Amino acid sequence: MHPSAERIVSFGMPAMPYYSECGKSFYTPGEQHPNRRNLGMFDLLIVETGTLHIGEEDRKWSVAAGQSLLLLPDRYHYAVQPCEAHTSFFWLHFHAAGAWRETDGIAPPPPAWPDSAASAQEAAYSPSSPYTIDMPKFAALVSPKQTYLQLERLLRLHQARRSESFWEQQTLFQQLLRMYDESQKQSSASPALHVAERTEAYIKQHYREPISNARLGEALHFHPGYIVRCMKETYRCTPMDYLLYYRIERAKLLLLKTELPVSAVAEAVGFNQTPYFSVCFKQQTGLPPLQFRKQFLHANGMAVGVRERSEEHEEHLDG
């Protein structure tokens, strides 16, 4: 047997929402949407002509041409009344393997900040900043014609072999999600979010350098106190909290992907003192830097052993 044919590595879908199927329905006057409970998947309705009258639990909508409604997988959906005119609409089913929540859309809660007590395994490749995909429950389409064309392409892909159509289907679905997400964020963006995202970007670009609230104020042309308030409102942390978090995230990558000693890793991510770096690293990951590296690099044999002995004195400082 050829070595490359021995094993197959199969990847499940990521935690992002993923496309399942879509279709197009046509109702004549007097017909209506079926009543359903606990469908088990998200149901996005996009009306092309006419009007759908739909309810979900105690809420009701009249979804006209150029509008969409997102029905949730664990709710009761029902027709409020029959269609008055010929109505055509696309329906798109998708799943969300990750967590999701519904908010009032007025003041969505800030993203969850990483728990400093998380295990090293969970934190090994944690994202450097939280992000959510935001979809409006009920919305007017930004580009109706373009959206209809995308959905027609999705419909045509159902006639192709799944192995050929899978990637294009997911790509089209992700483009649709992006349209909703960008439109929602632009319409609800606050000045605080704008300042917080600029602060985050600056920290990512300059984390190796000395950064203070005063320097952030000079670089971003905002009062340092205002920058702190914007970061707390958006990310539930101060700029210095975020700087420390991001430096440790970069340090984890260097520990796993290079053979640099702990002192060199500390210097590379902006720490002047190795003992202080080790203390901060342990507070965020639950392990000292060398132990964090060792648990992921058991197979490196002699190279790891040599590196461990050379770093033993540095690591001993944080107990």
N, C-alpha and C positions, 0 to 999 in steps of 0.2 A: 504494500500500500504506500502511495506517495505520502511523505510526511505532512504536506500541507492539507491532505484530505482526511487526516485522522480525527480532528475535532472541529466543531463549529461553535463560535461564540455568538450567541443570539442576544440582542439588546431589546428589552421591553420599551414601551413608549415612555417618554419623560413625563414629568409632573405637569407639563403644560396641557391645556385643553387639546383634545385631538378629535379629528373629524371621523364620523361614523358613516353617515349616508345623507342623501338629500333627495328631494323630489319636487314636483310642481303639481298643484291641484287647481281645479277649475270648478267654481260653484255657479249655478244659475240662481236667479232670484227665488227665494224661498228655501234654498239649501243652507246648511250651517255646519260649522266645525264640530267634530265629535267631542263628547265629554270623556275625559280620561283622568285617572288618578294614579299618582306615583309611577310615572312613565319610566323612570330610571335613567333618563338622559336629558340633557338640555335640548329644548326645541325652539329654534330661532325661526320665526315667521316673518317673511319679507313680502309685502303686498306690492304687486305690479299694477293691477287695475282693481277698481271697486273698493269695497270696505269690508273688513272682518270685525265682528263684534265678539270679543273674547273676554272671559273672566278667569281670574286665578284667585281662589279662596274668596276674600271679601272685596277684591279690587276688580274694576272693569275698564276695558279700553275699546275704542273704535279705531282700528288700525286701517288707515287709508293708503292709497297708492303713494309710494315713495317713503313709506314708514315701516318700522320693524318693531317686533315685540319678542322679548326673550322669556320663555316659560321655563320654570325651574323643575328639576327632576323629581322632587318630593312633594309636589303640591297637587291640588285638584284643579283641573282646567275644564272650562265648560263654555258653551255658546250662550251669549247673552241674548241674542236674537238672530233670526235668519238674515241672509244677505238681501239687500234691496235691489241690487243690480248684479250683472255678470262680474264675477270676482275671480281673479287669478292671483296666486301667491306661491312663493317658494317656501319650502320647509327644510330646515337643515338640522340634523341631529348630531350632537357631539357630547363627548364625555370629558370629565375633569378628574384625573387621578389624584391631583393635589387638593389641598384645602380650598374652599371658596366661601364667600359670605355675601350677604345682601345688606346694603346700607341705604340710608335715606338720600344719599347723593348730595347732601348739603355740606356736611363736615365729615368726610370719611376718616376713620381712625388712622393714625400714622402707622407705617409698617412696623412689625415687631422687631425689636432689637435683639441681636444674638445673646443667648444666655451664657454668662461666663462660666457656669458650672457644667456646660455641655461636655460630653466625653470627647477625647481626642479623635476617636474614630469618626464621630459625627461632624466634628469641626474641621477635619483634614482638608476638605475642599469646599468649605462653605462659601457662599457668594460674598463678594466684598461689599455689596450694598443690597438692601431689600428692594424688590420691585413687584408690582402687581399689574396684571392686565385688567383694565377697567372697561366694562361694557355697560352701556345704558340699558335699563330695563325696556324703556319705550323711547324710540328716537326717530327723527327724520334722517334719511340717508343723505350723506354729504354729496355723493355722486351716484344718483339712482341708476343711470344708464350703464355706467361702468360696473356697478354691483350686479345688475341683471346679467351682463355679459359674463362675469365671473361665475355666476351660478349656472348659467347655461353650459359653460365649459365643464363644470362639475357634473352636471347631468350627463353630458356626452361621455365622460370618463367612465361612467358605470357600465358602458357597453364594451369597454376594453378589458383585457386580461388584468386581474388585480395586481400581478407582479409588475406590470407595465404602468399601471395608473396610480399605484399607491403614493409615490413621492409627489407627483403632480397634484393629486387630490389634497394631500397635507399642505403643500406649498400654497395652493389657492386658498385653503381655509386659513392658514396663518396670515395671508395678505388681508383677508376679510377681518380677522381679529385685529390686525394692526390698524386698519382703517377706523374701526370703532374705538380702539384704545387711544389713538392719537387725537381723534376728534373729541373724545371725552376729556382727556387731560388738557387740551387746549381751551376747552370751554370752561373748565373748572379750576384752571391754574391760578394760584394765588401769588402775590408778590413774595410771600415767605417761601413758597416752593421754589420760585425762580432763584432766590438768593441762596437757599440751601443746596440746590443742585450745582450752582456755580462754585460754592464753597467745597462741595464734595469733589468736583472736577479739579479744583486747584490743589487740594490735598493729595489727590492721586498723582498729579503731575510733579509735585514737589515734596513728597513725603520723606525723601532722603535728606532734605535740608532742614535746618532749624525753622520751625513754624510756631508762631505765637498768634494770639488774637489780634495784637496790634499789627502784625505783618499781614494778616488776612484783611484787616480793615484798609490798609494802604493798597494792597493788590486789587481788591474788589471795589474800592471806593464806597464803602459803607461803614457806618460806625461799628466798632467791634461788638458792642453790646447788642446791636440789632442783629448782627450775624449770629450771635449765640442764641438769641430768641428764635430766629428762623430755623436754625438747626434743631433746637429742642422741639419746636412745633411740628417739624416735618419728620425728623428721624429719632426723636426722643433721646437725644444726646447732645453734648456740646461739641464744638469743633475739635477740641483737644481729645475728647473721648473717641471721636471718629478717627482722628489721626493715629491714636494708639492702636485702635482696633485694626486699621488698615496696615500699619507697620507689622503687626503680628501676623496678619494674613500673608503678607509678602514673605515674612520670615519662614513661615511654614512651608511655602513652596521652595525656598532655597534649601531648607533642611532636607526636603524629600528629593529634590532634583539635582543637588550638587553635593560635593564632598567638602565644602567649606567648613572650617572649624566654627564653633559657636561664636567666638569673638569676631570673626570676619562677617558672619551673618548679621550679628548685631550692628556692626558698623555700616553694612550695606543697606540696612533699612532705616538708618537715622539715629541709632542709639550711640551715645558717647561712652557709656559704661556697660560692660558685659554683665556684671552682677544685677544691675537694675533691669536690663533686658530680660534676664532669666526669671526674675521675680514677676515682671509683667507678663511674660510668656506663660508661666505656670498659672497665673490668675485667670488668664483667658482660656487656656486649653485644658487645665487640670494636670498638666505634666511639665517637667522641666524640658528644655529644648532637646537635650541629648536623648532622654527617654522617649520623647515624641518621635525622634528620628529612628531610634532602634526598633520600635514596634512595627515600623513599615519597611525596614531594611534587613530583616533577618537573613536573607539569602546572600548577602554580600560577603560573607565569610571573613577572610583575613583582612580585607580592606576596611571593614567596619571595625574589627578589633583594633587595628592600628590607629584609626581615627579616634576610637573611644579612649585609648590610653593617652593620646595627645591632648584630649579635651578634658580629661578627668579632673584636673585642678580647677578649671573654669567652672565645670558643672557642680563641683563640690561646694562652691560658694553659696548656692541657693538651697542647699540641704536636700 
